[in-house]
């Protein structure tokens, strides 16, 4: 009974993150996913990037450049990056996160960390030396697997890493003081300033392991790291600076700052939510564009598409706000076939 309660609470947390609603009318009227306007956020990552497909804010999707692999509770699917019918490659009980390492998929199924080949074969449960019953996210950068785990005792997220060069069946996890790295392998975190009430700082971990403060005296803990900049909210505004902490400037006002959150990014935009609207801001100009038909508070971004849940259905939408596609029938059913709506 205890396991059932904990699992239910954990899944409720994840479903809340991905819950939302999309206009039925828009779903019915969207044009084909092969729209020629589907080009505005494609970008080549700058020199120093260790993986062109890596995004530390993606939870339920991963890409090898040819296919996008995404999770449903009942399985993992793959779909060509340019759109087409999706294919189910493996089944599970409660799958919620995944990442790729060469030809191997690492994923979370219920209380277990698992792996399988990219074609869905050779599904294996991985043994760990740390309790990882409530894994939130798994990410692979080169030969290192990073894991975030919900600690129910202190309601905090613990971070771990391990070497998976040989794709082992048993791994030893090292606890991290920072979160997930950026695509160039740099670690950042935001934490409260010692002895200063309601004030935060953004830290960077140097190659030698030394912690350094890049930005201090921020009045909340919300931030996002892109390939070029650090964005953070402060004094009812959204601020931007270079990754070394220099060049600070305000690029936009932040309404509803209590519910505002950074969600994701691509080469040109940062994506945000205030639980009433989802919008994106141009990284250079602060120009704002809203998505009136998308209200999911969390989503992944892969190859010009937002992936998330709406009305208990897995969907994706072009970053221009067009081409909403239903990828699954319903979270309440066992999905045996993914649908493509055009």
C-alpha positions as CSV (number, residue, x, y, z in Angstrom):
1,X,0.0,0.0,0.0
2,X,2.8,2.4,0.8
3,X,4.5,1.8,-2.6
4,X,1.2,2.5,-4.3
5,X,0.6,5.8,-2.5
6,X,4.2,7.0,-3.2
7,X,4.0,6.1,-6.8
8,X,0.6,7.7,-7.2
9,X,1.9,11.0,-5.7
10,X,5.0,10.9,-7.9
11,X,3.0,10.3,-11.1
12,X,0.5,13.0,-10.1
13,X,3.4,15.4,-9.8
14,X,4.6,14.6,-13.3
15,X,1.2,14.7,-14.9
16,X,0.6,18.1,-13.3
17,X,3.8,19.3,-14.9
18,X,2.6,18.2,-18.4
19,X,-1.1,18.9,-18.0
20,X,-2.9,21.5,-20.1
21,X,-5.5,22.0,-22.7
22,X,-5.6,22.7,-26.4
23,X,-8.4,24.1,-28.5
24,X,-10.2,21.2,-30.3
25,X,-11.0,23.6,-33.1
26,X,-7.3,24.2,-33.7
27,X,-6.5,20.5,-33.6
28,X,-9.1,19.9,-36.3
29,X,-7.9,22.8,-38.6
30,X,-4.1,22.5,-38.4
31,X,-2.3,22.2,-41.8
32,X,0.3,19.5,-42.6
33,X,3.4,19.2,-40.5
34,X,5.5,19.7,-43.6
35,X,4.7,23.4,-43.6
36,X,7.6,25.4,-45.3
37,X,7.5,27.9,-42.4
38,X,8.9,25.2,-40.1
39,X,12.4,26.6,-40.1
40,X,12.7,29.6,-37.8
41,X,14.4,27.9,-34.8
42,X,16.8,25.5,-36.5
43,X,20.3,26.3,-35.3
44,X,23.8,24.9,-35.2
45,X,25.2,24.9,-31.6
46,X,28.3,27.0,-31.1
47,X,31.8,25.6,-31.0
48,X,32.4,23.8,-27.7
49,X,29.1,21.9,-27.7
50,X,29.6,18.2,-26.9
51,X,26.3,17.0,-28.4
52,X,24.3,18.9,-31.0
53,X,21.1,17.1,-29.9
54,X,21.5,17.7,-26.1
55,X,19.0,19.9,-24.2
56,X,19.2,19.8,-20.4
57,X,15.5,20.9,-20.1
58,X,14.0,18.0,-22.2
59,X,12.5,15.2,-20.0
60,X,10.3,13.0,-22.1
61,X,12.0,13.3,-25.5
62,X,15.5,12.6,-27.0
63,X,16.8,12.8,-30.6
64,X,19.6,11.2,-32.6
65,X,19.1,13.8,-35.4
66,X,17.1,11.3,-37.5
67,X,14.3,10.3,-35.1
68,X,12.7,11.8,-32.0
69,X,12.1,9.3,-29.3
70,X,9.3,10.2,-26.8
71,X,7.6,8.6,-23.8
72,X,4.0,7.6,-23.1
73,X,3.1,6.0,-19.8
74,X,2.6,2.7,-21.7
75,X,5.7,2.8,-23.9
76,X,8.4,4.6,-25.9
77,X,7.7,5.7,-29.5
78,X,9.9,7.1,-32.3
79,X,8.9,9.5,-35.0
80,X,11.0,11.0,-37.9
81,X,12.2,14.5,-37.0
82,X,10.4,15.9,-40.1
83,X,7.1,14.3,-39.1
84,X,5.3,11.1,-40.1
85,X,3.6,8.3,-38.4
86,X,5.0,7.3,-35.1
87,X,6.1,3.8,-34.2
88,X,6.0,2.1,-30.8
89,X,9.3,0.5,-30.0
90,X,8.8,-0.9,-26.5
91,X,6.2,-1.2,-23.8
92,X,6.3,-0.4,-20.1
93,X,4.2,0.1,-17.0
94,X,4.7,3.8,-16.3
95,X,7.4,5.4,-18.5
96,X,8.1,9.1,-17.9
97,X,11.7,10.0,-18.9
98,X,14.3,9.0,-21.4
99,X,17.7,9.8,-22.9
100,X,20.0,8.4,-25.6
101,X,23.6,7.1,-25.4
102,X,24.8,6.0,-28.8
103,X,22.5,3.1,-29.7
104,X,21.1,2.7,-26.2
105,X,18.0,4.3,-24.7
106,X,18.1,4.9,-20.9
107,X,14.6,5.4,-19.4
108,X,12.6,5.4,-16.2
109,X,9.7,2.9,-15.8
110,X,7.9,3.1,-12.5
111,X,10.5,2.8,-9.7
112,X,13.2,1.5,-12.0
113,X,16.0,2.8,-14.2
114,X,16.1,0.8,-17.4
115,X,17.8,0.6,-20.7
116,X,17.1,-0.9,-24.1
117,X,18.4,-0.9,-27.7
118,X,17.1,1.9,-29.9
119,X,14.9,-0.6,-31.7
120,X,13.3,-1.6,-28.4
121,X,15.1,-4.9,-28.0
122,X,17.1,-6.1,-24.9
123,X,15.1,-4.3,-22.2
124,X,17.1,-4.4,-19.0
125,X,16.6,-3.1,-15.5
126,X,19.7,-1.4,-14.2
127,X,21.0,-1.9,-10.6
128,X,22.2,1.2,-8.7
129,X,23.9,1.7,-5.4
130,X,21.6,4.7,-4.5
131,X,17.9,4.7,-3.9
132,X,16.4,6.1,-7.1
133,X,12.7,5.3,-6.7
134,X,11.5,8.7,-7.8
135,X,13.7,9.6,-10.7
136,X,12.5,12.9,-12.4
137,X,14.9,13.1,-15.3
138,X,17.7,11.3,-17.0
139,X,20.2,12.9,-19.4
140,X,23.3,11.7,-21.2
141,X,26.2,13.9,-22.3
142,X,28.9,12.0,-24.0
143,X,29.6,9.0,-21.8
144,X,28.1,10.4,-18.6
145,X,24.6,9.7,-17.4
146,X,23.0,12.3,-15.2
147,X,20.0,11.6,-13.0
148,X,17.7,13.8,-10.9
149,X,15.8,12.1,-8.1
150,X,12.9,13.5,-6.0
151,X,13.8,13.2,-2.4
152,X,10.5,12.8,-0.5
153,X,12.2,13.3,2.9
154,X,13.2,16.9,2.3
155,X,11.1,17.6,-0.9
156,X,14.3,18.5,-2.8
157,X,15.9,17.2,-6.0
158,X,19.1,15.3,-5.7
159,X,21.5,15.0,-8.7
160,X,23.8,12.1,-9.5
161,X,26.1,11.1,-12.4
162,X,27.9,7.9,-13.5
163,X,30.1,6.6,-16.3
164,X,28.1,4.6,-18.9
165,X,30.8,4.2,-21.6
166,X,30.3,0.4,-21.6
167,X,26.5,0.6,-21.0
168,X,26.7,-1.4,-17.8
169,X,23.9,-3.4,-16.2
170,X,25.0,-2.1,-12.7
171,X,26.1,1.5,-12.1
172,X,27.6,3.4,-9.2
173,X,26.2,6.9,-8.8
174,X,28.1,10.0,-7.7
175,X,26.1,12.7,-6.0
176,X,26.5,16.2,-7.5
177,X,26.3,19.6,-5.8
178,X,25.2,21.1,-9.1
179,X,22.4,20.3,-11.5
180,X,22.7,19.1,-15.1
181,X,25.5,20.5,-17.3
182,X,25.0,22.6,-20.4
183,X,25.9,21.2,-23.8
184,X,29.5,22.4,-23.4
185,X,29.8,20.5,-20.1
186,X,29.6,23.5,-17.8
187,X,27.7,23.3,-14.5
188,X,25.5,26.0,-13.1
189,X,23.1,26.3,-10.2
190,X,21.1,28.9,-8.3
191,X,21.1,28.9,-4.5
192,X,20.3,31.2,-1.7
193,X,23.0,33.6,-0.5
194,X,24.4,32.8,2.9
195,X,23.1,35.0,5.7
196,X,21.0,37.1,3.2
197,X,17.2,36.6,3.5
198,X,15.3,36.1,0.3
199,X,18.3,36.6,-1.9
200,X,19.8,34.2,-4.5
201,X,22.9,33.8,-6.6
202,X,23.8,32.0,-9.8
203,X,26.9,29.9,-9.4
204,X,29.2,28.3,-12.0
205,X,31.5,25.3,-11.4
206,X,34.9,25.9,-12.9
207,X,36.9,23.0,-14.6
208,X,38.9,22.7,-11.4
209,X,35.8,22.2,-9.4
210,X,35.7,25.6,-7.8
211,X,32.4,27.3,-7.3
212,X,32.2,31.0,-8.4
213,X,29.3,33.4,-8.1
214,X,28.3,34.9,-11.5
215,X,25.2,36.9,-10.4
216,X,24.1,37.8,-6.9
217,X,21.3,39.5,-5.1
218,X,18.5,38.0,-7.2
219,X,15.1,38.2,-5.6
220,X,13.9,34.7,-6.7
221,X,15.3,31.4,-7.9
222,X,14.1,31.3,-11.5
223,X,16.6,31.0,-14.3
224,X,17.5,29.2,-17.6
225,X,20.8,28.7,-19.4
226,X,20.8,28.7,-23.2
227,X,23.7,28.2,-25.6
228,X,24.6,31.9,-25.5
229,X,23.1,33.4,-22.3
230,X,21.8,33.2,-18.8
231,X,18.3,34.4,-18.3
232,X,16.9,35.1,-14.9
233,X,13.9,36.9,-13.3
234,X,14.5,39.8,-10.9
235,X,12.7,42.9,-9.8
236,X,9.6,42.0,-11.9
237,X,11.6,41.7,-15.0
238,X,13.5,39.2,-17.2
239,X,17.2,39.8,-17.4
240,X,19.9,38.5,-19.6
241,X,23.7,38.2,-19.3
242,X,26.5,36.4,-20.9
243,X,27.5,33.0,-19.6
244,X,30.4,34.6,-17.7
245,X,27.9,36.8,-15.8
246,X,28.9,40.0,-17.7
247,X,26.6,42.2,-19.9
248,X,23.6,42.2,-17.7
249,X,20.5,43.9,-19.1
250,X,16.7,43.7,-18.7
251,X,15.0,42.4,-21.9
252,X,11.3,42.2,-20.8
253,X,8.8,42.8,-18.0
254,X,7.6,39.7,-16.2
255,X,3.9,39.8,-15.3
256,X,2.5,37.3,-12.7
257,X,6.0,36.8,-11.3
258,X,4.7,34.4,-8.7
259,X,3.5,31.9,-11.2
260,X,6.1,32.8,-14.0
261,X,8.6,30.1,-14.9
262,X,11.2,29.5,-17.6
263,X,10.4,26.2,-19.4
264,X,12.8,25.6,-22.4
265,X,14.8,27.2,-25.2
266,X,15.9,26.9,-28.8
267,X,18.5,28.7,-30.8
268,X,16.5,31.9,-31.0
269,X,13.9,32.0,-28.3
270,X,13.3,31.2,-24.6
271,X,9.9,29.6,-23.7
272,X,8.0,30.6,-20.6
273,X,4.8,30.0,-18.8
274,X,2.8,31.8,-16.2
275,X,0.1,29.1,-15.9
276,X,-2.3,31.3,-17.8
277,X,-0.4,31.7,-21.0
278,X,2.6,30.1,-22.7
279,X,4.8,32.5,-24.6
280,X,8.3,32.9,-26.0
281,X,10.8,35.7,-25.9
282,X,13.4,36.5,-28.5
283,X,16.8,36.0,-26.8
284,X,18.3,39.1,-28.4
285,X,15.4,41.6,-28.6
286,X,12.9,40.5,-25.9
287,X,10.2,40.3,-28.6
288,X,7.2,38.3,-27.2
289,X,4.9,35.8,-28.9
290,X,2.1,34.0,-27.2
291,X,0.6,30.6,-27.8
292,X,-3.1,31.1,-27.2
293,X,-4.0,27.4,-27.9
294,X,-1.3,25.8,-25.7
295,X,-1.5,26.0,-21.9
296,X,0.8,23.1,-20.8
297,X,3.1,24.3,-18.1
298,X,6.0,22.1,-19.2
299,X,7.2,20.8,-22.5
300,X,10.2,19.6,-24.5
301,X,11.5,21.2,-27.7
302,X,13.1,19.1,-30.5
303,X,13.6,20.2,-34.1
304,X,11.1,23.1,-34.1
305,X,8.4,21.3,-32.2
306,X,7.0,21.5,-28.7
307,X,6.2,18.1,-27.2
308,X,3.8,17.9,-24.2
309,X,0.5,16.7,-22.9
310,X,-2.9,18.4,-23.4
311,X,-6.3,17.0,-22.5
312,X,-4.5,13.8,-21.4
313,X,-3.1,13.4,-24.9
314,X,0.5,13.5,-26.1
315,X,0.8,16.2,-28.7
316,X,3.4,18.2,-30.5
317,X,3.1,21.7,-32.0
318,X,5.3,23.7,-34.4
319,X,7.2,26.5,-32.6
320,X,5.4,29.0,-34.9
321,X,2.1,28.0,-33.2
322,X,0.8,25.9,-36.1
323,X,0.5,22.2,-36.9
324,X,-0.8,20.8,-33.7
325,X,-0.6,17.0,-34.0
326,X,-2.1,14.4,-31.7
327,X,0.6,11.7,-31.1
328,X,-1.5,9.4,-28.8
329,X,-5.1,8.5,-28.1
330,X,-5.3,9.1,-24.3
331,X,-3.3,8.6,-21.2
332,X,-6.2,6.7,-19.8
333,X,-5.8,3.9,-22.4
334,X,-3.1,1.5,-23.3
335,X,-1.7,3.0,-26.5
336,X,-1.2,0.4,-29.2
337,X,-0.7,2.8,-32.1
338,X,0.2,6.5,-32.3
339,X,-1.9,8.8,-34.4
340,X,-0.8,11.5,-36.7
341,X,-3.3,14.3,-37.3
342,X,-2.8,16.6,-40.2
